[in-house]
Amino acid sequence: MSQAIILSAPAVSDDDVDRAVDVLSGIGVHARTPARLTSSPDAVRIDVPEDADGRAIRAALADLGPDVCVQPQRLRRAGAGLIVLDVDSTFIEQEVVELLAESAGTRDLVADITDRAMRGELDFTQSLRERVGTLAGLPATVLTEVAEQVCPTPGAARLVEGVRDAGAEIALVSGGFMEILEPLAAQFDIRLMLANRLEISGGRLTGRVHGDIVDRRAKMTALRGFAFDLDLDLWQTVAVGDGANDLDMMAVAGLSVAFNAKPEVRRRADTALSFRRLDALLPLAGLVER
């Protein structure tokens, strides 16, 4: 049984593929005839021997241009049963807390805290409490206004459709807020989700959240729970995120994908996508032609 290398980019040229095959040959890896799996965005599969060193392959192809994924063999054979995605700056284009902070006049402060937390420089739980604290006094109607501003990342609808067509499931886990996530998930008929709930009193945000904050451990626990409920092994899961708060769930998934992510997340993930097309996840997850 061979293992697969997936080249992903908005466009993967024949020259890109030829260079990849030449580089593989240079490190002693025999590549079989490449196969184009998808277009716009492009994905090209190159099968290599089962015993080829995936880490060496990724290192050798690091400067190729297209993103490179060495696909786990079991995903290559069977495809993922569950894809779990972070929400802010992953499934959607924005950071919701920053949209809310715009109304409070604290966006610059909140954006700086968010960036540092996603880089792992700040404790996520404390940083979220600090950011939410700046929202105290905002009318609850701001949640509806912000929900209408949220834009799914390009390829989201195609990703959800492809996952469903393959008989798999998709889940959304967020350090953001259910008040925004629930209507977003409803647009895509996604039923598996986890996020925080904002505390509201007298029609205004109190600057606090209900209960425990959804941190990196909570996201990992959610992924495990979703997989258990679906009767899936963890190797059948794919975790996708961009920040430090996603690292624990990425560590337990069968394949972890850093999506336009912070440097530390890219370093620790199994693979990375550096362009903003969520449907590029389908071939990585083994949910197109195998």
QUICORUR-V52766 format. One record per run of one state. SS is the DSSP state (H for helix, E for strand, C for the rest). FROM is the first residue (numbers start at 1). TO is the last residue. If there is no record, write none. Layout:
<<SS;FROM;TO> <SS;FROM;TO>>
This chain:
<<C;1;2> <E;3;9> <C;10;13> <H;14;26> <C;27;30> <E;31;31> <C;32;34> <E;35;38> <C;39;41> <E;42;48> <C;49;53> <H;54;60> <C;61;66> <E;67;71> <C;72;72> <H;73;78> <C;79;81> <E;82;86> <H;87;91> <E;92;92> <C;93;95> <H;96;104> <C;105;106> <H;107;118> <C;119;123> <H;124;133> <C;134;138> <E;139;139> <C;140;141> <H;142;149> <C;150;151> <E;152;152> <C;153;155> <H;156;165> <C;166;168> <E;169;177> <H;178;187> <C;188;191> <E;192;201> <C;202;203> <E;204;210> <C;211;215> <H;216;229> <C;230;233> <H;234;236> <E;237;241> <C;242;243> <H;244;252> <C;253;254> <E;255;259> <C;260;262> <H;263;268> <C;269;270> <E;271;273> <C;274;277> <H;278;284> <C;285;290>>
